[in-house]
C-alpha cells in the first residue's frame, strides 16, 4: 500500500501512482482524491442513488473526466 498525503480520502491508497484528481462535491466545494478513494466514493454514490429521487441523485463521473490536480 502507498500513503498519499495529497488525497483527501481516508485510504487505503492501494495504487502505485500518487496522482490525484479534483471531484466536485457540490456548490463550490471539491475533494482531491486518488483513484482508490474515488472508486469508493463512486460506489457509495451508486448505492445511495438507489434511495434517492432522480432529481436528488449524485452524479457519477468517470475518473478520466476529472481534472488532474497533481500527478507524480
Buried (B, 14 or more C-beta within 10 A) or exposed (E): EBEBEBBBBEBBBEBEEBBBBBBEEEEEEBBBBBBBBBBBBBEEBEEEBEEEEEEEBBEEBEEEEBEEBBEE
